[in-house]
């Protein structure tokens, strides 16, 4: 006799019930962590925010700055390199691996997602793919980077762009969906982004 069914009406085995229970508790834990880190994002001192983010499992390199209002989905899946700046109200998704390189500059309200619903799936299930943002990338305000994308070294993402495909090194892309609109003239990149902020 079957007592439990999934949301699609399919009968569940005892093992499936146990697995779903464990996943539910993990999901609740993730929600609690997300809300807690959202409160941390309001703290006025960068050094305190970074310290707490590291305690939560976020990998943050030396000299990197995370401005106020940042939000994270599963911080343990996120790695940020050295001398990287994330603008205010950045959203980072760590449900699949997210790697952000060194000397990367995010403007305000950038969103990076690596999990989304599969619109072709019968049950609209989520699918996750890693995102990699290589060194010296600049991402303009309100740009969105979607799952499975690699952004090459030194690339520039224009304000408001929606990146759905890989971006070549040194390319400048813009639009919805993002398409090449130019290329950086400086080919050798070795700059630092600046001083560490107090706030």
Phi and psi in degrees as a GROMACS rama.xvg file:
@    title "Ramachandran Plot"
@    xaxis  label "Phi"
@    yaxis  label "Psi"
@TYPE xy
-99.1111  125.465  UNK-2
-101.076  -30.5304  UNK-3
-120.144  142.369  UNK-4
-130.239  156.459  UNK-5
-81.1627  -179.135  UNK-6
-67.1607  -10.927  UNK-7
-101.892  6.82599  UNK-8
84.5937  8.14427  UNK-9
-84.8483  138.302  UNK-10
-64.9943  142.936  UNK-11
-110.9  139.17  UNK-12
-79.92  168.362  UNK-13
-59.3416  -40.7442  UNK-14
-63.3611  -40.0976  UNK-15
-67.0212  -38.9775  UNK-16
-61.7544  -46.0031  UNK-17
-60.8426  -46.5049  UNK-18
-60.4755  -43.6773  UNK-19
-65.7356  -36.5834  UNK-20
-62.982  -45.1005  UNK-21
-61.6856  -44.7284  UNK-22
-62.7808  -35.8359  UNK-23
-64.5457  -43.9913  UNK-24
-63.7053  -39.8501  UNK-25
-62.1019  -42.0289  UNK-26
-61.9308  -43.118  UNK-27
-62.309  -42.712  UNK-28
-60.5888  -40.7288  UNK-29
-64.8474  -40.4804  UNK-30
-63.7117  -42.1979  UNK-31
-62.6639  -44.3305  UNK-32
-61.7761  -45.0957  UNK-33
-58.5709  -46.0285  UNK-34
-67.3137  -39.0453  UNK-35
-62.9621  -44.9697  UNK-36
-68.8395  -28.2844  UNK-37
-63.7676  -39.4116  UNK-38
-65.6201  -39.4138  UNK-39
-60.0205  -37.3576  UNK-40
-60.1208  -17.5789  UNK-41
-88.2864  -10.4019  UNK-42
-63.2721  141.945  UNK-43
-78.2343  -15.0418  UNK-44
-104.639  121.576  UNK-45
-56.8743  -43.8725  UNK-46
-62.0802  -35.9187  UNK-47
-70.9122  -43.8537  UNK-48
-58.587  -49.4311  UNK-49
-61.6906  -41.4472  UNK-50
-59.2532  -46.9415  UNK-51
-69.2529  -39.4891  UNK-52
-59.1503  -40.2568  UNK-53
-63.7499  -40.8821  UNK-54
-59.9924  -33.088  UNK-55
-79.0578  -2.72521  UNK-56
104.095  -0.70767  UNK-57
-72.0752  127.77  UNK-58
-83.9111  115.236  UNK-59
-127.783  124.188  UNK-60
-76.2135  172.182  UNK-61
-63.3205  132.633  UNK-62
75.6863  6.86073  UNK-63
-81.1074  150.442  UNK-64
-124.35  133.244  UNK-65
-120.657  110.13  UNK-66
-68.7893  170.811  UNK-67
-64.7956  151.594  UNK-68
86.5563  6.56833  UNK-69
-65.6507  146.642  UNK-70
-127.248  142.47  UNK-71
-130.494  138.607  UNK-72
-107.518  115.296  UNK-73
54.1615  78.4259  UNK-74
-61.0789  -24.1559  UNK-75
-65.6151  -17.3083  UNK-76
-92.4657  5.49135  UNK-77
-114.195  132.342  UNK-78
-126.713  128.014  UNK-79
-119.608  131.614  UNK-80
-75.6823  -165.862  UNK-81
-80.8448  151.596  UNK-82
51.7653  41.9329  UNK-83
-109.661  141.933  UNK-84
-119.367  126.352  UNK-85
-110.617  120.816  UNK-86
-67.5738  172.224  UNK-87
-63.7005  146.584  UNK-88
61.2835  29.9349  UNK-89
-69.6992  144.728  UNK-90
-119.713  122.39  UNK-91
-122.78  133.782  UNK-92
-108.123  118.964  UNK-93
-110.882  21.4784  UNK-94
-70.1464  -20.9144  UNK-95
-127.287  165.195  UNK-96
-57.7325  130.802  UNK-97
-122.738  116.785  UNK-98
-117.007  122.405  UNK-99
-114.023  127.557  UNK-100
-76.9652  -161.407  UNK-101
-87.8298  148.157  UNK-102
59.1859  34.0656  UNK-103
-91.5452  139.897  UNK-104
-123.94  113.854  UNK-105
-102.243  130.311  UNK-106
-76.9194  -169.959  UNK-107
-70.0116  146.086  UNK-108
61.6201  31.0652  UNK-109
-75.8063  140.458  UNK-110
-123.267  129.411  UNK-111
-123.191  116.946  UNK-112
-116.539  141.833  UNK-113
-128.844  17.1039  UNK-114
-139.899  136.31  UNK-115
-154.682  162.328  UNK-116
-76.8212  141.444  UNK-117
-86.9073  106.762  UNK-118
-68.9183  -15.1961  UNK-119
-91.8573  -8.62011  UNK-120
-79.1878  136.815  UNK-121
-55.4008  -35.1381  UNK-122
-105.901  10.6359  UNK-123
57.2797  37.3412  UNK-124
-69.0406  156.762  UNK-125
-79.6166  148.507  UNK-126
-131.599  146.025  UNK-127
-127.117  141.177  UNK-128
-141.611  144.154  UNK-129
-67.0205  155.68  UNK-130
-125.129  135.113  UNK-131
-125.396  128.722  UNK-132
-120.456  110.849  UNK-133
-78.6487  177.911  UNK-134
-59.6448  150.742  UNK-135
63.2087  21.1478  UNK-136
-79.2963  141.842  UNK-137
-114.988  130.52  UNK-138
-119.785  119.292  UNK-139
-72.6178  168.588  UNK-140
-59.1459  140.685  UNK-141
60.8909  19.8448  UNK-142
-74.6384  152.347  UNK-143
-125.231  130.243  UNK-144
-115.741  125.402  UNK-145
-101.781  168.771  UNK-146
-56.3894  146.412  UNK-147
82.2964  6.40267  UNK-148
-92.9816  141.601  UNK-149
-117.736  127.289  UNK-150
-106.967  118.9  UNK-151
-69.611  161.524  UNK-152
-52.7209  129.898  UNK-153
76.7502  5.03254  UNK-154
-69.357  157.738  UNK-155
-123.729  127.559  UNK-156
-107.504  118.269  UNK-157
-68.6457  158.905  UNK-158
-55.6552  134.606  UNK-159
76.3459  2.60301  UNK-160
-70.4566  151.344  UNK-161
-117.934  108.095  UNK-162
-91.9111  114.556  UNK-163
-111.856  -12.4083  UNK-164
-134.461  163.858  UNK-165
-55.9359  148.151  UNK-166
-117.456  129.727  UNK-167
-68.6107  153.745  UNK-168
-55.4695  138.854  UNK-169
67.4528  1.91124  UNK-170
-73.8973  149.734  UNK-171
-111.204  122.477  UNK-172
-124.446  152.506  UNK-173
-157.552  165.071  UNK-174
101.121  -179.784  UNK-175
-130.792  107.389  UNK-176
-72.1583  159.592  UNK-177
-64.1134  136.181  UNK-178
-134.197  155.231  UNK-179
-60.3778  133.099  UNK-180
-127.246  -0.402559  UNK-181
172.666  -170.597  UNK-182
-147.597  143.995  UNK-183
-65.9975  138.522  UNK-184
-79.6641  -32.9117  UNK-185
-79.6039  119.046  UNK-186
-97.3248  -24.7684  UNK-187
-105.036  113.745  UNK-188
-110.15  121.351  UNK-189
-149.262  29.3285  UNK-190
-84.428  162.938  UNK-191
-111.186  151.238  UNK-192
-81.6222  -17.3737  UNK-193
133.408  -172.48  UNK-194
-69.0594  155.667  UNK-195
-74.7895  131.392  UNK-196
-81.6701  145.875  UNK-197
-75.0578  -42.824  UNK-198
